[in-house]
Amino acid sequence: MTTTGDNPGIEEIETDIARTREELAATVDELSARLDVKTRVKESVQQTKDQAVDRIRTVRDQATDEDGRPTPTTLGIGGAVAATVVVVLALTLWRRRR
């Protein structure tokens, strides 16, 4: 014995069940993604690689001019680093000979 007043109640229940199923499916998908450690690690590695590439590009852009040649500041720093390495090597060799 169904009356016309029962149909909206049934439709509401069916709509609620459909919405609940969609929410449950979304929750299960989210939990599955969280538990997929292998994929999460791959994504993390890729993100780290992308960040490293961006940083390298930034440093390279700061260290070179529009033509891709080193700026005077970069040459000065490079020269200072090279001189420091030579001095350290010379001191090391000098100490070993004594």
Secondary structure, DSSP 8 states (H G I E B T S, - for coil): ---TTHHHHHHHHHHHHHHHHHHHHHHHHHHHHHH-HHHHHHHHHHHHHHHHHHHHHHHHHHHB-TTS-B-HHHHHHHHHHHHHHHHHHHHHHHHHH-
